[in-house]
């Protein structure tokens, strides 16, 4: 039986927004009515898909407010959309401000005799970086405990949530996912690798929002060591506060001609099909969606061993894990892979096979089961 579901997320290139958007479109393809509610159309949202709706949250300018109160505008919009379209479930991605706004909307709707269930998915920084800050901790804890169902994207994030907050509700682990059919491989005709590198060069990729937590400067340090041993190019995908520092860094190291800055793009799947290796030396990753996307394109991963990354990237099978900041070991592991054609081919295949554990077909039913269970639960 189809359901009416509202999805609240950040509409950006970040992992939580991508997962929420892909989930919503997959639900719509199965016949559910899906309403995206956020301040801008999500970057991967296809509004031409059947059963998909987008509702923009407008925040009015008012001189009294130093910061415009987005959570108030979101709460009001949620009440409006739930009432107008008779939504049954709100699935909010990120604890603040989304779960908090959903709770307030639920209380307002209850006074009108309208019942709505709230499913909250925690993605990482809402817990480990922002949520645990004293200014927000009480609100985050309250929002989690007053959600009808709470999920995290990895066992690591579940442990962090239970460690940082006093949680009195059950937390379900539902992994992030990919659709392998969307990732061409190097053998596919649409993968024009020669456009970026010569035949004897290896292609190394990094995709992130270029924040300090992603350690993009470590990416440059690792690549600098690699290119001294193996002819190679580095593809940097994404934009963020560290981008200018990265440009200065590659110029200082004399490797500017070997680094290609691609900015934000929706063609991540095509870019990854060019790549021989993916670098993700993050300070923390609640899951590591970028690593999973790389693996779906048959690209092994060199990463840190932080957060949920060991649940995705298997040491010595799909790539290698190292301690945070150990750029020498990461570079050596990368060189070891790249210099042996047969070993690299084995890791590529293993990465692809591991990615199959996180397919949309396996994860989507888990969310549907959660929706059905919470919907049937007495209010």
Order of alpha helices (4+ residues) and beta strands (2+ residues): beta-alpha-beta-beta-alpha-beta-alpha-beta-alpha-alpha-beta-alpha-beta-beta-alpha-beta-alpha-beta-alpha-beta-alpha-beta-alpha-beta-alpha-alpha-alpha
